[in-house]
Amino acid sequence: MSAVPFAFLVHPRASVSDDLARVWSPLGRVPEGLADRAVRRLPLRPFTMARVHLPDVTPDPVGRVVLVPFGARHMLEAPHAARDRVGAAVDLAARRGAGIVGLGALTATVTSGGSTLAGRTDIGVTNGNAYTAAIVEDQLRSLLAARPDRARRVAVVGATGSVGTTLVRLLARDRAVEHLTLVARAGGRLGALAGEVCRRVPTTISTDLRDVRACDVVVLLTAAADALLRSEHLAPGAVVLDATQPRNTSPDLLVERPDVTVVDGGVVAVPGLRLRGGDIGQPPGSTYGCFAETALLALSGHTGHFSLGVPTLDQVDHVRAIARRFAGLGFRAAPPTTFGRPLDGHLADRLMTPAATTSTRVADAAPSPASDATEPATAGPVPSGASLVTAGTSR
């Protein structure tokens, strides 16, 4: 199949004026309160903020980035209005000839992982979460391989969200960790997910963030407007893999806890990738997993919807196969960074060694998704914490 044009939706994150400056630099001088009120109250229309170029494929643009003018807090506080704005952005993408559109950041959350757009027949929709989960799994495996002296106890915060559920199933499929702690607000969904995977990996559930202190690595997959994970939640020497957008960690965490390492999660290296007209918070040659999934589907000529709601493991395997097909363009986990800066120190050195480098994995090396990794368990009750996490809805 020949490639199809694509579109990818973004929105201002924690700081509205800072992100609007990525479109037009003078907007960065607008006071944050004024920018926030304008974006919230004015009937602003979505628009193309950048063209996507892959010069190794074609000199012409292969896609476009469409800005949804609604901030992260607005998305979470007014999801119905946000859904309308996302729909208008999808309309624009379809009018501009996109064959598939990817949902960035909270545009996926407010559309239930794209499920509310499933009735569209004029354009394919993907939430990008199949490849995001794949990349986060690759990064997690690299982190675990780089610390062979530490126990493989992993917490997944936001475990019942689209990426979180998929990641948990991936880790359970081939018993990649020694113990899982699943944290989310919805206790019922947590119990069901734990019951599904606990035959393969010992699993604890909790609605209390403090319970991640028992873990060596914390994968953060929540969807909140501000920092969520704090220093008191973390064990000595813990590593946090933060795959949230907007970020749910703050650089202050590293000041308060210099023993803790925060690694940017879900970041993909595509060396030839360039955006012209604006940027989305990644340097040239890097992008987010959800963006990369959209680009891979477009390059492969995919038509129709792909990841909606929670991706299946078959979808993860499929998009990994597409990534192998286009491996000459990159499409692998990016070198480790922390808050956008190269990670340094002993862990960074270990991560860059061949033994710790995880390439795109071959799906048939693991048990089939039809194995007992995805069957309901009949084991005894799964232990749970007691307090409610005040986080946003998982992506």
C-alpha positions in Angstrom: 0.0 0.0 0.0 1.1 3.5 -0.6 1.5 6.0 2.2 -1.5 8.2 3.2 -1.3 11.7 4.7 -1.9 12.0 8.4 -2.7 14.6 11.0 -1.8 14.7 14.7 -3.7 16.6 17.3 -2.1 18.6 20.1 -3.2 21.1 22.7 -1.6 23.6 25.2 -0.4 21.7 28.3 0.3 23.1 31.8 1.4 26.5 30.6 -0.8 27.8 27.9 1.3 30.8 26.9 4.5 28.8 26.8 3.0 26.2 24.4 1.3 28.9 22.3 4.8 30.4 21.9 5.7 27.1 20.1 3.3 28.3 17.4 4.3 32.0 17.3 7.0 33.2 19.7 5.4 36.6 20.6 2.5 34.7 22.2 4.9 33.6 24.9 4.9 37.2 26.2 1.1 37.1 26.9 0.5 36.8 30.7 -0.4 33.2 31.6 -3.7 34.2 33.2 -4.8 36.1 30.1 -3.8 33.3 27.7 -5.6 30.8 29.9 -8.8 32.8 30.0 -8.7 33.5 26.2 -8.2 29.9 25.3 -10.9 28.8 27.7 -13.6 31.4 26.8 -13.1 32.4 23.1 -14.5 30.2 20.4 -11.1 29.6 18.9 -10.9 27.2 15.9 -8.4 24.5 15.5 -5.6 25.2 13.0 -2.6 23.6 11.4 0.5 24.7 13.4 3.1 22.7 11.7 3.8 20.5 8.6 5.6 17.1 9.2 8.5 16.3 7.0 10.4 13.0 6.5 13.0 14.0 3.8 14.3 10.4 3.6 10.8 9.4 2.3 9.7 12.3 0.2 10.5 16.1 -0.1 6.8 16.8 0.4 5.1 17.0 3.8 3.8 13.7 5.0 1.4 15.1 7.6 0.3 18.0 9.7 0.1 18.9 13.4 -3.3 20.4 14.3 -3.6 22.5 17.4 -6.8 22.2 19.5 -6.9 25.6 21.3 -7.9 24.3 24.7 -5.6 23.9 27.7 -4.9 20.8 29.8 -7.0 22.0 32.7 -9.8 23.0 30.4 -9.8 19.5 28.9 -10.1 17.9 32.3 -12.6 20.4 33.8 -14.8 20.7 30.7 -14.6 17.3 28.9 -17.8 17.8 26.9 -16.5 21.1 25.5 -13.1 19.6 24.9 -14.7 16.7 23.0 -16.4 19.2 20.7 -13.2 21.0 20.0 -11.4 17.7 19.3 -14.2 16.8 16.9 -13.7 20.1 15.1 -10.0 19.4 14.8 -10.7 16.0 13.3 -13.1 17.7 10.8 -10.2 20.0 9.8 -7.9 17.0 9.4 -10.4 15.3 7.1 -11.0 18.4 5.0 -7.2 18.7 4.5 -7.0 15.2 3.1 -5.6 13.2 6.1 -6.3 9.5 5.9 -5.7 9.0 9.6 -5.5 11.3 12.6 -3.7 10.6 15.9 -4.9 11.9 19.3 -2.1 13.6 21.3 -2.1 14.0 25.1 -5.5 14.7 26.6 -7.4 14.7 23.2 -7.3 10.9 23.7 -8.5 11.1 27.3 -11.6 13.2 26.6 -12.6 11.0 23.7 -12.3 7.8 25.8 -9.3 6.8 23.9 -10.9 7.8 20.6 -13.9 5.6 21.2 -16.3 8.5 20.8 -14.9 9.0 17.3 -15.5 5.4 16.2 -18.5 6.3 14.1 -16.5 8.4 11.7 -16.1 7.0 8.3 -14.3 9.9 6.6 -11.0 9.5 8.4 -9.3 6.8 10.4 -8.6 7.5 14.1 -5.9 6.1 16.5 -5.1 7.1 20.0 -1.5 6.1 19.5 -1.4 4.0 22.6 -0.4 0.7 21.1 3.0 2.0 20.1 3.3 4.1 23.2 2.9 1.0 25.4 5.4 -0.8 23.2 8.0 2.0 23.6 7.4 2.3 27.3 7.9 -1.5 27.7 11.2 -1.2 25.7 12.4 1.6 28.0 11.3 -0.3 31.1 13.2 -3.4 30.0 16.3 -1.3 29.4 16.0 0.3 32.9 15.7 -3.2 34.5 18.6 -4.6 32.5 20.8 -1.6 33.5 20.2 -2.4 37.2 20.7 -6.1 37.5 21.4 -5.8 41.2 18.0 -4.4 42.0 14.7 -6.4 42.3 12.4 -6.1 39.4 9.5 -4.7 41.4 7.6 -2.3 39.2 4.7 0.0 39.9 2.4 1.2 37.2 0.5 4.3 38.2 -2.5 4.9 36.0 -2.7 1.1 35.4 -6.4 1.1 34.3 -5.9 3.6 31.5 -5.4 2.7 27.9 -1.6 2.7 27.9 -1.4 1.3 31.5 -3.7 -1.6 30.9 -1.8 -2.5 27.7 1.6 -2.2 29.4 0.5 -4.4 32.3 -0.7 -7.1 29.9 2.6 -6.9 27.9 4.7 -7.3 31.1 2.6 -10.2 32.2 2.7 -11.9 28.8 6.3 -13.1 29.3 6.8 -12.5 33.0 9.1 -9.5 32.5 9.0 -8.4 36.1 9.1 -10.0 39.6 6.2 -8.1 41.0 3.6 -5.6 39.8 1.9 -2.9 41.9 -1.0 -1.5 40.0 -2.2 1.9 41.2 -5.3 3.9 39.9 -8.4 5.6 41.2 -10.9 2.9 40.1 -10.6 0.0 42.5 -13.0 -2.2 40.6 -11.2 -2.0 37.3 -7.9 -2.5 39.2 -9.2 -5.7 40.7 -10.3 -7.0 37.3 -6.9 -6.2 35.7 -5.0 -7.8 38.5 -7.2 -10.9 38.4 -6.3 -11.2 34.7 -2.5 -11.1 35.1 -1.8 -12.4 38.6 -1.3 -16.0 37.5 1.7 -14.9 35.6 3.1 -12.1 37.8 2.5 -11.6 41.6 0.3 -8.5 41.7 -0.8 -6.0 44.3 -3.4 -3.3 43.7 -3.8 0.0 45.5 -5.5 3.4 45.2 -2.8 5.0 47.4 0.3 6.5 45.7 2.3 5.9 48.8 2.3 2.2 48.1 4.7 2.7 45.2 7.4 3.2 47.8 7.8 -0.6 47.8 8.9 -0.5 44.2 12.3 0.0 42.4 10.8 1.4 39.2 7.6 3.5 38.9 6.0 3.9 35.5 3.8 7.0 35.5 0.9 6.9 33.0 -1.7 9.2 34.6 -3.4 12.1 32.9 -3.5 15.2 35.2 -2.7 18.8 34.5 0.0 19.2 37.1 2.8 17.3 39.0 1.4 14.3 40.8 4.3 12.1 42.0 6.2 13.6 45.0 9.4 12.8 46.8 7.7 11.1 49.7 6.1 8.5 47.4 9.4 7.0 46.3 11.9 4.5 47.6 15.6 5.3 48.0 17.3 5.1 44.6 14.0 4.7 42.7 13.7 5.3 39.0 10.6 7.0 37.6 9.6 6.4 33.9 7.3 9.4 33.3 5.3 8.9 30.1 2.7 11.6 30.9 1.7 14.6 28.7 1.3 17.1 30.3 4.0 15.9 32.7 2.9 14.6 36.1 6.4 15.0 37.6 8.2 18.2 38.4 12.0 19.0 38.1 11.7 20.0 41.8 11.5 16.2 42.5 15.2 15.9 41.6 16.2 18.7 43.9 14.4 17.2 46.8 15.5 13.7 46.0 18.9 13.6 44.2 18.9 9.8 44.7 15.9 9.5 42.4 16.2 9.3 38.6 13.4 10.5 36.3 13.4 9.2 32.8 11.2 10.7 30.0 9.0 7.9 28.8 7.3 7.2 25.5 9.9 9.1 23.5 10.8 7.8 20.0 13.8 8.5 17.9 13.1 9.3 14.2 16.3 11.0 13.1 15.0 12.5 9.9 11.7 13.9 11.4 11.3 17.6 11.1 8.3 19.9 12.0 8.1 23.2 10.1 6.0 26.0 11.5 6.0 25.0 15.2 7.2 22.3 17.6 5.5 20.0 20.1 8.1 20.0 22.8 10.5 17.5 21.3 13.8 18.3 19.5 14.2 17.5 15.8 14.5 13.7 15.3 12.5 12.8 18.4 8.7 12.5 19.0 6.1 10.9 21.2 5.0 7.3 20.9 1.4 8.3 19.9 2.7 10.6 17.1 5.1 7.8 15.9 2.2 5.3 15.8 0.2 7.7 13.6 3.1 8.2 11.3 3.8 4.5 11.0 0.2 3.7 10.2 0.3 6.5 7.5 3.6 5.3 6.0 2.2 1.8 5.8 -0.9 2.9 4.0 -3.3 1.9 6.8 -6.9 2.9 6.3 -9.7 3.0 8.9 -9.4 3.1 12.7 -6.6 1.5 14.7 -6.2 1.9 18.4 -9.5 2.9 20.0 -10.0 2.5 23.8 -7.6 0.0 25.1 -5.3 -1.5 22.4 -5.0 -5.2 22.0 -1.7 -7.0 22.2 -2.3 -8.0 18.6 -2.3 -4.3 17.7 0.9 -3.8 19.7 2.5 -6.6 17.8 1.2 -5.3 14.5 2.6 -1.7 15.0 5.9 -3.2 16.2 6.0 -5.1 12.9 5.4 -1.8 11.0 8.2 -0.2 13.0 10.6 -3.0 12.0 9.6 -2.4 8.4 10.6 1.2 8.7 13.5 0.7 11.0 15.8 2.5 8.5 14.0 5.7 9.5 14.5 5.0 13.3 11.3 4.3 15.1 12.9 3.0 18.3 13.1 4.2 21.8 15.1 7.5 22.0 18.3 7.8 24.0 17.4 8.4 27.6 16.6 12.0 28.7 15.3 13.6 31.9 13.0 16.6 31.5 14.2 16.9 28.0 18.0 16.9 28.8 20.3 14.0 28.2 20.5 11.6 31.2 24.0 11.5 32.7 25.6 9.5 35.4 26.1 5.8 36.1 22.6 4.8 35.1 22.9 6.6 31.7 26.2 4.8 31.0 24.6 1.4 31.8 21.5 2.2 29.6 23.7 3.0 26.6 25.5 -0.4 26.8 24.4 -3.1 24.3 23.1 -5.4 27.1 20.7 -2.8 28.3 19.6 -1.5 24.8 16.2 -2.9 23.9 15.3 -2.9 20.2 11.9 -3.3 18.8 10.9 -6.8 20.1 9.7 -9.7 18.0 6.2 -10.5 19.0 6.4 -14.3 18.5 9.2 -14.6 21.1 6.5 -14.3 23.8 3.5 -16.4 24.5 0.4 -15.8 22.5 -2.1 -13.3 23.7 -4.5 -16.2 23.8 -2.5 -17.8 26.6 -3.5 -17.5 30.3 -1.8 -14.1 30.4 -5.2 -12.7 29.4 -7.5 -15.2 31.0 -9.5 -14.3 34.1 -7.8 -15.7 37.2 -9.5 -17.8 39.8 -6.8 -17.2 42.4 -7.5 -15.7 45.8 -8.2 -12.0 46.5 -5.6 -9.4 45.5 -4.4 -7.1 48.3 -5.3 -3.5 48.1 -4.4 -0.2 49.7 -7.0 2.1 51.2 -6.6 5.8 50.3 -7.9 7.4 47.1 -5.3 8.7 44.7 -6.2 12.3 43.6 -4.9 11.9 40.1 -6.4 12.6 36.7 -8.0 9.9 34.6 -5.4 7.6 33.0 -4.8 8.1 29.3 
